[in-house]
Amino acid sequence: MTQIPLVDLQAQYRTIKPEIDAAIQQVIDTTDFILGHAVGEFEAAFADYCQAAFAIGLNSGTDALCLALRAVGVGPGDKVITTPHTFIATAEAITMCGAVPVFVDIDPVTYNIDPALVEDAVTSKTKALLPVHLYGQPADMDPLLEIAQRHNIRVIEDAAQAHGALYKGHRVGTLGNAACFSFYPGKNLGAYGDAGAVTTNDPDVAQEIRLLRNHGRAAKYEHDRVGFNNRMDGIQGAVLKVKLKHLDTWNEKRAKIAAMYTELLGDSVETPTVPDWAVSSWHLYVIRVEQRDRLFERLRKAGIGVGIHYPIPLHLQPAYTDLGHKEGDFPHAEAAAKSILSLPMYPELSDSQIEIIVEAVKQSRN
Ligand SMILES: Cc1ncc(COP(=O)(O)O)c(C=O)c1O
């Protein structure tokens, strides 16, 4: 039986094995295991790639969000506006700062936070907006930045899924006060373990995150803050530096795969819509169907790796019952959670594999 995974990290490793092996070996040879040269070089290259003044290498995207929020002053008693249709880490980071997530429904076409609904959610306690560039598609930042400016609130981008995506011609990563990236292995730019980064043009934010990631340390045993251990490992920096050189080519392949899916699927299912001001990084290719669970099962049985990103909106998660939400509070997010399905998406996916997947989707719809 055909087996096509949702993501194939082995296929990618095979295309870059000599470069990766040499980069990892160098970290071992120099025993530069935490931060160090490889991380420093990756930070410089990634800042350059994102057209940002600074990139700070961290241990995960979740901690990138935590440190970015703290660095712009989010703390206990504050509220942060975000989307309920995202991975839980987005909201967790807010909670971990002692602040409270305030959810705003999504635009049902782009799946990103609906800027038209944000203003009504702003109060005197709102300290930041945390839009997510979900599936690689940039959130509509201009109206969000305008609201933020009027109310003097900070904007942090959750760019965990959007390495290389463009908003009105600008790379995501410098649209707000800071942007947070995940390098979880399955991401467009994935490490060989957990890793993340913050990009920013603000030197104070960069400096604060550098302190916080390393025990608040100004010198080896001199601590300006009570900080954390959120440093990036040398091996992750080395892997990411190698992979960053391939990111644009991989993203172009993802875009071609997405275009082929959209063409072949036709109107058999609802295919993704990208606004004309956006260039998606196509982290995920998400279709929308009635009877989603039936399609999910049939594709899974046909050997096709499928996913649901994400099946339970955050306001209905058991972890967030204390926020007091109920079914019906964010109808677009709830409807999306019931009808979305992610098809296999990775740069090494072949045309024939795409044809097999599309055929299986069409067959399973009958
Ligand atoms: C939208 C979003 N935000 C945050 C994260 C957290 O990143 P990490 O898994 O690196 O902690 C992820 C990834 O898992 C994500 O998809």
Ligand as a Chemical Component Dictionary entry (heavy atoms), coordinates in Angstrom:
data_LIG
# 
_chem_comp.id                   LIG 
_chem_comp.type                 NON-POLYMER 
_chem_comp.pdbx_formal_charge   0 
_chem_comp.three_letter_code    LIG 
# 
loop_
_chem_comp_atom.comp_id 
_chem_comp_atom.atom_id 
_chem_comp_atom.alt_atom_id 
_chem_comp_atom.type_symbol 
_chem_comp_atom.charge 
_chem_comp_atom.model_Cartn_x 
_chem_comp_atom.model_Cartn_y 
_chem_comp_atom.model_Cartn_z 
_chem_comp_atom.pdbx_ordinal 
LIG C1 C1 C 0 1.744 28.706 15.952 1  
LIG C2 C2 C 0 2.774 28.134 16.889 2  
LIG N1 N1 N 0 3.182 28.855 17.944 3  
LIG C3 C3 C 0 4.123 28.389 18.789 4  
LIG C4 C4 C 0 4.696 27.157 18.623 5  
LIG C5 C5 C 0 5.661 26.656 19.637 6  
LIG O1 O1 O 0 6.926 26.338 19.138 7  
LIG P1 P1 P 0 7.818 25.205 19.802 8  
LIG O2 O2 O 0 7.202 23.892 19.521 9  
LIG O3 O3 O 0 9.155 25.380 19.130 10 
LIG O4 O4 O 0 7.904 25.497 21.264 11 
LIG C6 C6 C 0 4.330 26.381 17.514 12 
LIG C7 C7 C 0 4.950 25.085 17.193 13 
LIG O5 O5 O 0 4.906 24.073 17.675 14 
LIG C8 C8 C 0 3.326 26.865 16.632 15 
LIG O6 O6 O 0 2.921 26.148 15.583 16 
# 
loop_
_chem_comp_bond.comp_id 
_chem_comp_bond.atom_id_1 
_chem_comp_bond.atom_id_2 
_chem_comp_bond.value_order 
_chem_comp_bond.pdbx_ordinal 
LIG C1 C2 SING 1  
LIG C2 N1 SING 2  
LIG C2 C8 DOUB 3  
LIG N1 C3 DOUB 4  
LIG C3 C4 SING 5  
LIG C4 C5 SING 6  
LIG C4 C6 DOUB 7  
LIG C5 O1 SING 8  
LIG O1 P1 SING 9  
LIG P1 O2 DOUB 10 
LIG P1 O3 SING 11 
LIG P1 O4 SING 12 
LIG C6 C7 SING 13 
LIG C6 C8 SING 14 
LIG C7 O5 DOUB 15 
LIG C8 O6 SING 16 
# 
